[in-house]
């Protein structure tokens, strides 16, 4: 729920906020003074619920925005960026080659497709950890199914993801481990292979009512 600490956790992981206590480890190594540039250098990318896309720009410009490909003379490689965008849309977003147009304007995409663009952008730039901030918010049922397929694609690509959401059904269907937050503390942690969805919901209800699993 609101106030559980989800947004604060995201900001700490991505380097926007410095924690007041505790330590941060990435790939088994302690990270001191995590900043936004340092988090990105470590391979942390975030897909926000606001999607953070330029609605009036094309797909290829959104994917490479701020990290444009250039040749050794400093000139942008526009054709290469378009080709790479086309490949990403076919390989990771489920488009057929005949339906792909890297020059399509983002605002013409559905909500799920926009989230897909944000996810493949993170994958292209070699993110090792993708943080998804309530990615299904505002999506239709069909768009949500597509988005969850994108999340499964992250795992298939050998990457890790933190999926933050209110909807336990969505979380349970794509994750290996569920962490329940309550007012900034970890109220429970479960492997999805060891707990049923019904049991997980019962425990979450108990936390919501009492603040504890006891």
C-alpha positions in Angstrom: 0.0 0.0 0.0 0.9 3.7 -0.1 3.5 4.5 2.6 5.0 1.0 2.6 8.3 2.4 1.4 8.3 1.3 -2.3 9.2 4.7 -3.8 11.9 5.3 -1.2 13.5 1.9 -2.0 13.5 2.7 -5.7 15.2 6.0 -5.1 17.9 4.4 -2.9 18.6 1.6 -5.4 18.9 4.1 -8.3 21.1 6.5 -6.4 18.6 9.4 -6.0 18.4 9.1 -2.2 21.2 8.2 0.3 20.0 5.7 2.9 20.1 6.9 6.5 21.2 3.4 7.7 22.2 0.0 6.4 24.5 -1.0 3.5 24.1 -1.6 -0.2 25.6 -4.6 -2.0 25.6 -5.2 -5.7 26.8 -8.6 -7.1 28.2 -9.4 -3.6 30.3 -6.2 -3.3 29.6 -3.3 -1.0 28.7 0.0 -2.8 29.5 3.2 -0.9 27.9 6.5 -1.7 25.7 5.3 -4.5 24.8 8.0 -7.0 22.7 8.0 -10.1 25.7 7.8 -12.5 27.3 5.1 -10.3 24.0 3.1 -10.3 23.8 3.3 -14.1 27.4 2.3 -14.4 26.6 -0.8 -12.3 23.9 -1.7 -14.8 20.8 -0.5 -12.9 17.9 0.9 -15.0 14.4 1.9 -14.0 11.1 1.7 -15.8 8.8 4.2 -14.1 5.0 4.0 -13.9 5.0 7.4 -15.7 7.0 5.6 -18.5 9.4 8.6 -18.9 9.1 8.6 -22.7 9.0 11.5 -25.1 5.4 11.1 -26.5 6.0 13.3 -29.6 9.3 11.6 -30.6 9.8 8.4 -32.6 10.5 5.0 -31.2 14.2 5.0 -32.2 14.7 8.4 -30.7 13.2 7.3 -27.4 15.3 4.2 -27.2 18.6 6.1 -27.8 17.6 9.4 -26.2 20.6 10.8 -24.4 22.8 7.9 -25.5 22.8 8.3 -29.2 25.1 6.0 -31.3 27.8 8.0 -33.1 30.8 7.2 -35.3 34.4 8.0 -34.6 33.9 11.5 -36.0 31.0 12.2 -33.6 28.2 12.1 -36.2 25.0 10.3 -35.1 24.5 6.9 -36.8 20.8 7.4 -37.5 20.4 4.4 -39.8 22.1 2.1 -37.3 19.8 3.3 -34.5 16.7 2.7 -36.7 18.0 -0.8 -37.6 18.7 -1.6 -34.0 15.2 -0.4 -33.0 13.6 -2.6 -35.6 15.5 -5.6 -34.3 14.5 -4.9 -30.7 10.9 -4.5 -31.7 10.8 -7.8 -33.4 13.0 -9.8 -31.0 11.7 -8.4 -27.7 8.3 -6.7 -28.3 6.7 -9.4 -30.5 6.2 -7.2 -33.6 6.4 -8.9 -37.0 9.0 -7.5 -39.3 6.3 -6.2 -41.7 4.6 -4.3 -38.9 7.7 -2.5 -37.6 8.3 1.1 -38.2 11.1 2.6 -36.0 9.9 6.1 -37.0 6.5 5.6 -35.5 5.6 8.3 -32.9 5.4 7.0 -29.4 2.0 8.6 -28.7 0.5 6.2 -31.2 1.5 3.2 -29.1 -0.7 1.5 -26.5 0.2 1.7 -22.8 1.7 -1.8 -22.8 3.8 -1.1 -25.9 5.1 2.1 -24.3 6.2 0.1 -21.3 7.8 -2.4 -23.7 9.8 0.3 -25.3 11.1 1.4 -21.9 12.0 -2.2 -21.0 13.9 -3.0 -24.3 15.7 0.3 -23.9 17.0 -0.9 -20.6 17.9 -4.3 -22.1 19.8 -2.8 -25.0 22.0 -0.7 -22.7 23.1 -3.9 -20.9 21.2 -3.4 -17.7 21.9 -6.1 -15.2 19.1 -5.0 -12.8 15.8 -3.5 -14.1 13.6 -1.9 -11.6 9.9 -1.8 -12.6 7.9 0.7 -10.7 4.2 -0.3 -10.9 4.5 -1.0 -14.6 0.9 -2.3 -15.0 -0.8 0.8 -13.6 -3.4 2.1 -16.0 -3.0 -0.8 -18.5 -5.9 -2.8 -19.9 -6.1 -6.5 -19.4 -4.6 -7.3 -22.8 -1.8 -4.7 -22.3 -1.1 -6.1 -18.9 -0.6 -9.6 -20.3 1.7 -8.2 -22.9 3.7 -6.3 -20.2 4.0 -9.4 -18.1 5.4 -11.2 -21.1 8.0 -8.4 -21.4 9.0 -9.0 -17.8 9.4 -12.7 -18.4 11.6 -11.7 -21.3 14.0 -10.0 -18.9 14.5 -13.2 -17.0 14.9 -15.1 -20.3 17.7 -12.6 -21.2 19.5 -13.6 -18.1 18.9 -10.3 -16.3 17.4 -9.5 -12.9 14.4 -7.4 -12.1 12.7 -5.9 -9.1 8.9 -5.7 -9.8 7.2 -3.3 -7.5 3.4 -3.4 -7.6 0.2 -3.4 -5.5 -1.2 -6.2 -7.5 -0.1 -9.5 -6.0 -1.5 -11.5 -8.9 0.8 -9.8 -11.3 3.8 -10.0 -9.0 3.3 -13.7 -8.1 3.0 -14.7 -11.8 6.4 -13.4 -12.9 8.7 -13.5 -9.8 10.9 -16.0 -8.0 10.7 -14.2 -4.7 8.2 -11.9 -3.0 9.2 -9.3 -0.4 6.4 -7.7 1.5 7.0 -4.1 2.8 5.1 -2.4 5.5 5.9 1.1 6.6 9.6 0.9 5.5 10.3 -2.5 7.0 10.4 -6.0 5.5 7.3 -7.7 6.9 7.9 -11.0 5.1 9.9 -12.7 2.3 8.8 -15.8 0.4 10.0 -17.9 -2.5 7.0 -18.2 -4.9 7.8 -21.9 -5.4 7.3 -22.5 -1.7 4.0 -20.6 -1.2 0.7 -20.6 -2.9 -1.0 -17.5 -4.1 -3.8 -17.9 -1.6 -1.4 -18.3 1.3 0.6 -15.3 0.2 -2.5 -13.2 0.1 -3.6 -14.4 3.5 -0.2 -13.3 4.9 -0.3 -10.0 3.2 -3.8 -9.4 4.6 -2.5 -10.2 8.1 0.4 -7.7 7.6 -2.1 -5.0 6.5 -4.3 -5.6 9.5 -1.6 -6.0 12.2 1.7 -4.9 10.7 3.1 -8.3 11.4 3.0 -12.0 10.3 2.8 -13.1 14.0 
